[in-house]
Amino acid sequence: LLGFYKGIFPPVLAETPKRAVKFFTFEQYKKLLEYASFPPGLAFAVAGLGSGLTEAVVVNPFEVVKVTLQTNQNAFAEQPSSFVQARQIIKTHGLGFQGLNKGLTATLGRHGVFNMVYFGFYFNVKNILPVNKDPNLEFLRKFGIGLVSGTIASIINIPFDVAKSRIQGPQPVPGEIKYRTCFKTMATVYKEEGFLALYKGLLPKIMRLGPGGAVMLLVYEYVYTWLQNTV
């Protein structure tokens, strides 16, 4: 049973700073773009792209450790801890693109594209649809828009996710690097396995980031409003 929880510590460790970076940098990029007189609708998407790229740089080392632990076929009790695994990666491959930052370009694409669609769709659609005076209906309106935002963003960015998993995971032939760069990996997967292979794992991703994305946006909005009114 514990095998299902391999690699759980790196995402737990990274989740709080990851979300903090996502929303903090989104606000900073948005203010910068507003100062530069960007159209509001476009500013949401571009600020989302910037926040995603920044988030990817922070989270990628944790992703490398997580994937390495998850693909370790030893029993849960026999696998190294997250810190030991990170030290082993650094000792063997260093901090570069074959070490703790392996798959960085794919992670940049995954987070950049996701946040661009996620924030861009949510705030643009939310500003178009009329506000409900009933607090419960307003909550459902925002939740529904957030749910669709997370779902669409997941559908658009999953090829980058597939490429990231192939690059950071074990290679088909030990000692040979088949999956090296993001777009070359996508092309290889498409050529050898077909177009739909770029969408492997889409359903569980939507099940996680559809409602999860809606909850994140609602918490962000309500906490942000509360802080503005009280601080």
N, C-alpha and C positions, 0 to 999 in steps of 0.2 A: 504493500500500500504506500509506503514512504517513497517508493520510486516515482510516484506521480508528483512528488514535491521536490524533485531534484532541481537545484539551482534557484530555490525560492529566496535565499538570503540576498543575493545581489539586487533583484528588483525591489525587495522590501527596503533595502538600504538606499536605493536610488530614487524611490517613488516620491518622497517628500521634496527633495531638492529639484527633481525633474519637473514636478507640477509647479513648484515655485518659480523656476526659470521660465516655464511655458507662459504663465500668466503675467509675471512681472515684466519680462522682455516684450511681450505683446503690447502691454500698456506703454512702455517706453518707446517702442518703434512707432506705435500709433500716434503718440504725441509729437514725435519727430516729423512724421509724415504730414500731420495736420499743420505743423509750423512751416513745412515746405509747400503748403497749399495743394496737397494731393486731394483729388476728389474723395469724399468720405467713403463711398462704396469701394473704391479701389484701395484706399488706405487700409481697410480691414483685412483684405486679402494679402497685401504686401507685408503688413505688420505680422500677420500670421506666418507668412513664409520666413520672415526674419527670426521670429521666435522659434520656429521649428528647426531652423539651421543651428541656432544657438543651443537649443535643447539637445540636439543630436551630438554635438561636441561633448557635452557634459555626460550624456548617458551611454555613449558607445563603449567605453571600457567595461562598464557593468554588463552590457549586452554580451561582450566577448566572453567574459567569465561565466555568465549564465548559460550561454549556449554550450560552452565547453563542458560544464558540469552536467547539463541535461543530456548530452550525447555520450557521457561516460556510462559504460554498460556494467560497471561494478555495482554491487549492492549499495544502498544508501549509506549504510554504516561504514562501508569501506572507501567511499570516495573522499577526496581531500576537502578541507573547508574552503570557503570562498577566498579567504586571504592567502591560504597556501597555494590555491590554484592561480591566483593573480601573480604571486611571486614566481611560480613556475613558468608562466607565460612570459613575464618580463625577463627572467633569466635565460630562457631558451630563444625567444624571438625579439625581445626588446619592447620599446614603446611605439614602434613605427607601424606601418601598414600591414606587416606580417605578424605583429605582436598584439599589444593591448589596444591598438587602433585599427585592427583588421576590419575591413568592411565599412570603413567610415563613410565612403562616398554613397554606399547604399543606405546607410543610416541617415545621412543628410537628406537623401531623396525621400526616404520614408517619412521622416518627421517634417521636412519642409513642405512637401506636397500635402500631407495630412492637415497640418495646421493652417495652411493657406486656404484649403477648401473648408475646413472646420469653422474657423473664425469668419472667413469671408461670407460663407453661406448663412451662418447663424445670424450675424448682426445685420446683414443686408435684408434678409427675409423678415427678421423681427421688426425692422423699421418700416417694412411695407405693410405687413398684416396689422389690422387695427387692434389697439390695446383693449382688453376686457376690464370693465370696472369691477367685476366679481373677482376677488383675489384667487379663488379656487380655479376659475376658468383661465385666469391670467397665468397661473402656475402651469396648468395643462398646456396652454398655448406655447409657453417657453419650453416646456419639456418636449413637446411634439417637434418643435423646430430643432431643438438640440439632438433629438433622436435621429431625425433625418440627416442632420449635419454630420453626425458621427458615422452614420451608415454610408452616405455618399463618399465621405472622405476615405473610409475603409476600402470601398470598391475601387477608388481611383489610385490609392497608394499601395495596394497589395503587391503589385509586381516588384516594387522596391523591397518589400518585406521578404518575398520569396528569394530575391537575389541576395539579401543580407543573410538569410538563413543558410543558403548554399555556400556563401563565401566564408562565413564564420564557423560553420559546421565542419564535420570531417569530410575530406575529399573522397571521391569514389575509389581512387587507387592510392593507397598509402605512399607517401613520398612524392607524389605528383600533384601539382596545384592545377586543377582543372578550372575552378571558379576563382577568378582573380579580381576582375573589375566589375562594376555594377552593370553597365549597359552590355558589356560582352557576355556576362552571365545571363542576362535576360535573353540575349540573342541565342545563346547556346540552349537554354531551356526551351525556347520557342521552336528552334530547329529540331531538337531531338525528341521533345515530348509534346509539342503542339501548343497552341495559344492558351487553352484552358489550364495548362500546367502553371501558367503565371498567376492563376487565381486559386491555387491550392490553399486550403485552410481559410477560405473566405467566410464560410458560415460561422465557425467559432469566433473569428475576428469581429464580425458584425454583432454577434450575440454579446461580446464583451464591450466593444467600443460604441455600439449604438446607444443602449441605455446608459452605459458608463460615461460616454461623452455628454449625454444630456444632464446627468447628475453633476458632472464637473462644472459645466457652464452655469447651472442653477446655483450651485454653492458659491461659485466665483461672483456671480451677479449680486446675490443677496448679501454676501459678506462684504463685497465692495461698497454696496449702497449703505450698509450698516456702518462701516468705517467712515464713510464720508459724512454721515449724519451725526456721528458720536465723537470722532477724533478732531 
